[in-house]
Amino acid sequence: MKILRRVTLRVAVTGLGKMGLLHASILNTLSNIELTALCDKSALIRKFCKKIFNRVQVVDDVEKLSDLDLDAVYITTPILSHFLVTKTIYSKGIARNVFVEKTLASSYGEAKELFGLAKNFGGSNMVGYMKRFAATFRKAKDLLNQETLGDVISFDAYAYSSDFLGIKKISRTSASRGGVLRDLGAHVIDLALWFFGDLEVDSAKLEPLGERGSEGSAYFSVKKSDGLEGRLNISWCMKNYRMPEFGLVIRGSEGIMRVNDDKVELKLNDGKSSRWYRHDLNDNVGFLLGTPEYFREDECFIKSVLNGGDAEPSFCTASKVDYIIDQVKYRAGKNE
């Protein structure tokens, strides 16, 4: 891949909700970034952003980014619009380097097409599965790479929140977030793929949020050709989870490991045990907004653009999450 010779990158962010403002704020602190433009359809949001981000052009349509000589674009619009906005970025020649918040698209077919487009246009591409950049999950990945657990036999994974606990009617908020699989579930699905490689859905059950609403809970099992089996429980209707929590319990021939956002616990069959908390794992970044993983994620993407390398999770990698989600819905539909 061709190395970009420009020292300072011209970057735009389209979609100025929570994630768009978060990424824009982090990018604005990086010395090799010129936050050039922001894009959102809402006049109120554009007025707000003009006051906060000095010297940044604010537009109401993604096509108006065409003449700004951009090096990269962040797409943080609602999931249902990712496909169209990303296609526009490429087809209009707005930028070759594209970051898309998760999930890449609203179906595997769309994700596969976007991966093909990115491959044809070149540049770096990345999807915002920021849990890969969390200190505890990185430690767990290192332990798996070192084969500390021996042969991995099975795992249980979960993603829980109380966001819609007790909700009886479908809301615009839950619908815009794409259902629990694309909201909470996508992160833990990505972690499972990162830890264990390609997986196939074996069985699945979905529970709707309100009458005929998007799914509020998902329960499914997966397997690999080498015999590994896993179960994933995902819900945004769980009690006592004011903040979302993600975690895995991984069983191997040499012991068991538990990992979540806050700590990693390792218990081996020989009696040895270890525990690491976030603060034990050098969980420091240059600018803290949200959680440290957001800064690391943006830093990774920007470095890949500057150096002409590949970023992970790429469009190709992220499309596998969309594949799993489609398979869960298909299997659950067959079981109804």
BELQUIZI-V908915 format. One record per pair of residues at least 24 apart in sequence whose ideal C-beta (glycine too) atoms are under 7 Angstrom apart, sorted by the first residue. I is the first residue (numbers start at 1). GAP is how many residues later the second one is. Records with the same first field share a line. If there is no record, write none. Layout:
BEGIN
I: GAP ; GAP
END
This chain:
BEGIN
1: 121 ; 307 ; 308
2: 306
3: 304 ; 305
4: 67 ; 301 ; 302 ; 304
6: 65
7: 25
8: 24 ; 25 ; 26
9: 24 ; 25 ; 62 ; 63 ; 293 ; 296 ; 297
10: 24 ; 26 ; 58 ; 59 ; 60 ; 61
11: 24 ; 25 ; 59 ; 60 ; 61 ; 63
12: 24 ; 25 ; 26 ; 27 ; 53 ; 56 ; 58 ; 61
13: 25 ; 61 ; 63
14: 25 ; 48 ; 59 ; 61 ; 63 ; 71
15: 25 ; 60 ; 61 ; 62
16: 24 ; 29 ; 33
17: 59
19: 57 ; 82
20: 56
22: 267 ; 268 ; 272
23: 51 ; 53 ; 275
24: 29
25: 264
26: 261 ; 263 ; 268 ; 269 ; 272
27: 271
28: 25
29: 258
30: 272
32: 270 ; 274
33: 269
36: 32 ; 34
37: 28 ; 31
39: 26
62: 26 ; 27
63: 25 ; 29
65: 29
66: 26 ; 28
70: 24 ; 25
71: 24 ; 26 ; 234
72: 25 ; 26 ; 27 ; 233
73: 25
74: 25
75: 24 ; 25 ; 26
76: 25
78: 98
79: 24 ; 27 ; 99 ; 103
80: 26
83: 27 ; 31
86: 28
87: 30
90: 27 ; 31
96: 25 ; 26 ; 27
97: 26 ; 27 ; 208
98: 27
99: 27 ; 29 ; 202
100: 27 ; 28
101: 27
102: 25 ; 26 ; 27 ; 84
103: 79 ; 83 ; 218 ; 219
104: 211 ; 214 ; 215 ; 218
105: 217
106: 72
107: 215 ; 219
108: 211 ; 214 ; 215 ; 218
111: 207 ; 208 ; 211
112: 207
114: 201
115: 200 ; 201 ; 204
118: 197
124: 177 ; 180 ; 181 ; 186 ; 187
125: 186 ; 189 ; 190
126: 175 ; 185 ; 187 ; 188
127: 186 ; 188 ; 191
128: 169
129: 58 ; 61 ; 184 ; 189
130: 163 ; 164 ; 167
131: 56 ; 59 ; 60 ; 115 ; 162
132: 62 ; 181
133: 160 ; 163 ; 164
134: 127 ; 159
135: 143 ; 146 ; 148
136: 123 ; 124 ; 125 ; 126 ; 127 ; 128 ; 142 ; 145
137: 54 ; 122
139: 125 ; 137 ; 142
140: 117 ; 119 ; 124
141: 53 ; 54
143: 114 ; 123
144: 51
148: 106 ; 118
149: 101 ; 103 ; 105 ; 106 ; 108
150: 102 ; 103 ; 104
151: 101 ; 102
152: 44 ; 76 ; 98 ; 100
153: 75 ; 98 ; 99 ; 100
154: 74 ; 75 ; 76 ; 97
155: 75 ; 93 ; 94 ; 95 ; 96
156: 75 ; 92 ; 93
157: 31 ; 34 ; 35 ; 73 ; 75 ; 91
158: 30 ; 75 ; 76 ; 89
159: 25 ; 26 ; 28 ; 29 ; 75 ; 85 ; 87
160: 75 ; 78 ; 81 ; 84 ; 85
161: 75 ; 77 ; 80 ; 83
162: 76 ; 77 ; 78 ; 79 ; 80
163: 73
164: 45 ; 52 ; 72 ; 73
165: 72 ; 73 ; 74
167: 42 ; 43
168: 42
169: 41
170: 39 ; 40 ; 43 ; 44
174: 35 ; 39 ; 40
175: 39
179: 35 ; 36
180: 35 ; 36 ; 37 ; 38 ; 54 ; 55 ; 56
181: 34 ; 37 ; 53 ; 144 ; 147
182: 143
183: 53
184: 50 ; 52 ; 60
185: 33 ; 49
186: 135
187: 59
188: 44 ; 46 ; 58
189: 132 ; 135
190: 123 ; 131
191: 55 ; 57
192: 38 ; 40
193: 127 ; 128
196: 28 ; 32
197: 27
198: 122
199: 24 ; 25 ; 31 ; 125
201: 123 ; 126 ; 127 ; 130
203: 128
204: 124 ; 127 ; 128 ; 131
205: 127 ; 130
206: 126
218: 110
220: 108 ; 111
END
